[in-house]
Amino acid sequence: MTAKKILFVVNAPEFFISHRLPIAIAAQDAGYEVHVATAEGGDVREIRCLGIVHHTVAIARSGQNPFAELGSLISLYWLFRALKPDLVHLITIKPVLYGGIAARLAGVSAVIAAVSGLGTVFVAQSATAKVRRVLVSGLYRLAFKHRRLAVIFQNPDDREGLLAAGALQKGQTRMIRGSGVNLFNYSFVPEPEGTPVVVMAARLLRDKGVYEFVEAARLLKSRGVELVMRLIGAPDPGNPTSVEQAELDDWSAEGIVELVGYRSDIARQYGAANIVCLPSYREGLPKGLVEAAACGRAVVTTDVPGCRDAIEPDVTGVLVPVKSASALADAIQVLIEAPERRMRMGKAGRELAEQAFSINSIVEQHLEIYEELLQDA
C-alpha cells in the first residue's frame, strides 16, 4: 500500500524546526511520506539531512506587496498540483491563508490549518487595521472552505474570533495547547543565587512588549530594586513593529537592561534566571512561556489571549494588564521580594508542563488528527 503523503507548509525553515519538527519525525515513523515547503533559508539543509523532502516556495514571512502575495498563492498552487499530497498541514498566517485557498483550487482532499495567533491585524485598533481585519477575515473564510478540514487553535479567544467571523464551523476546530516542550531538554533546575535575574526572550517587536519591559526596568531601578533585567532576542528588520538598532544602542548606553542578542540556548538562559517575563500584546500560546514552566521558573505575563493560557494565574505566574509598564514593574518587584512564593510558582510550573505541555502529548494529538482526516480518503 502506498504511503499517505503529508506536506507541511510554513514560511520559514527555522520555524518549522523549532516548532513542528517532532511532529514531522513522528509522522515519518508512523509510515507517512513527509514533505515540507518553506521559503529558502539556512536551515533547509538540516531538514533534508533528516530525510524529509524539502520544497522551496516563494512565501515571505512579512511584507504586503500584492504581487508578491499573489505569487505566493500561485507558487503553492503549482506545488500542490505537482505533488498531489493527501493532506497539507498549513502553519503560520500566510501559509494558512494562501495555502488554504491554493489547496481548494488544486483539489487537495484534506487540510489542517494551525492558527498559532491571529497576528497584529487583530491587535491594532487604527482605521486601517480595522479595514484589513475585514479583508483578512474574508480570506480566512475562503481558506477554510474544505470538506475535510481541521483548524487547530492554541487558545479559545482565537477560535471564538474566527467562529464569530463566520470563517468555519465549530466542529472543524481542535484545541491543542501550544507546540510542546521536550521535558528532557528543558529540565527543572534550582534558581541561581545572587542578584535576581529577570529574562525576556522574544523577537524584539513592539507587540511583544519590549518597550514595556525596558520602561519597567527604569521604574525598578528608580525604586532601588536590586535585579538584572536581561533582554534576549534580535530585531526583525522585515517587521514594521521591530525595535530599531539605534534604540538598542541607546538602551545599552543607558545600562537599564542587559542586551545579549539572539540566543539558541534558551533552556540555559532560563536556568540562569529567577523570573521569566513576556509582556506581549497577544499570542497563540507562547512557546517561551511553556519552556519557562518546564524549567521551573515563575512567569510574569500579560492578561491577553495566549499568554494567559500558558500559565495558571497566581499558581505558576502572575498576569498584568497589557501595555502597563508600571503594573509589570510592580509584579516583578513582588516576586523579587517573595522568593518562597516565586519558587512555589516555579515548581507548579514544572508540574503544569508535565501535565499539559509535554511534546509527546502534543505529537500524539496531531497524529490522531491526521488519522481522522485521512480515514477513507
C-alpha angles and dihedrals in degrees: 000000000000114000116249112251120231121189120196114203119196131151100235128036092217090058091051091052095046098042112023111019096102090054092051092049091048089050089053090050089050090058102262122137102237127207130174128202119196140141115274116282146144094270095059090092091057090052091052092045088060090060094254116136109238127205123191115223131181100249124134123204091220136016133087106218102142093215092051091047091051088048090056092053092048092047091054092045093056092045091052091047092050099041099038096204118196089219135012120205108203117201130189127012106289096043089049093051101037095030091051092053093042091050090055092050093045094047098242106175102212130032134185117191118194109206103194094171133335096245135233093305088072092048103046118086102197121121090250091052091051091053091048090049090059091049094047091048088055090051090052089053090053093044094051099052096111130126093218103041136144120181113198116209127189096203135024095238093064090047093051091047093057093040089053090050089056091241096135146350124268092241089062093059128095128184121218118166104233135303096300133239132246101240091201094056092042100047130174112260129174117260116267119252125238130044109007116252125211114196131198114186117184145107105291098251131139090237090058090064096249094146092050090051091053093045090049087054089054091050093049092049090051089053092052095244110161110227145110118246106203122192116199120190145063135253118265105220092190092060118082091216095053122129111249121240089237089060091051089051090052092050091048091052091047091054094217097123132026109237116203101165125220115347130183095193095080095150089057092046092051090046088057092052135075099207133023118212133194115169093180124162094224138343142177094233110313114238090206092063091048089052090048090054091050090052090051099247127147112239134218111195142146128277094243135114111293098012094064089046092058095062142039102240113244089359105068098006150341129269121215132184115273119259093013112125091178093055089046091052091047093052093047091049092050091054093043089055094044106054095165092055090046092053092048088054091050092052090048089049091057090050090051091051091052092049102041113010107045110135090226091061093046092050092049092052091053094049090052090055091049090052092047095051095042096050108121090352 
